[in-house]
Amino acid sequence: MLYINKIDRGRQPTYGPSHVIGRGCTATISILSILSIISSISIISIISIISILSILSILSIISIISIISIISIISIISIISIISIISIISIISIISIISIISILSILSIISIK
């Protein structure tokens, strides 16, 4: 449509509101679709970052649990070794006491004769 410019009253081709809306609408739709794609990509990347962080936290929890279990296994092994050392010492002391008693009994038998 051809409108008359009100400033100089000359006939200049200007576009009416319907033409401007039509052209601006196409540009707006393409800009909105680009923004929609960018926001979708950013949402997907945020979700992937969150999932990577959750996987890393699960892995760290698993590693902490395995470290704690390894430490507990080592402590159990050390306790068992301490108990075995104590039992070996007690067995040796019992054997020594028995040998002392037997030596004393042999000496007493010899002294009686």
Summary of the structure (lengths in Angstrom):
residues: 113
radius of gyration: 47.4
end to end distance: 148.3
largest distance: 156.3
contacts: 212
relative contact order: 0.04
helix: 85%
strand: 2%
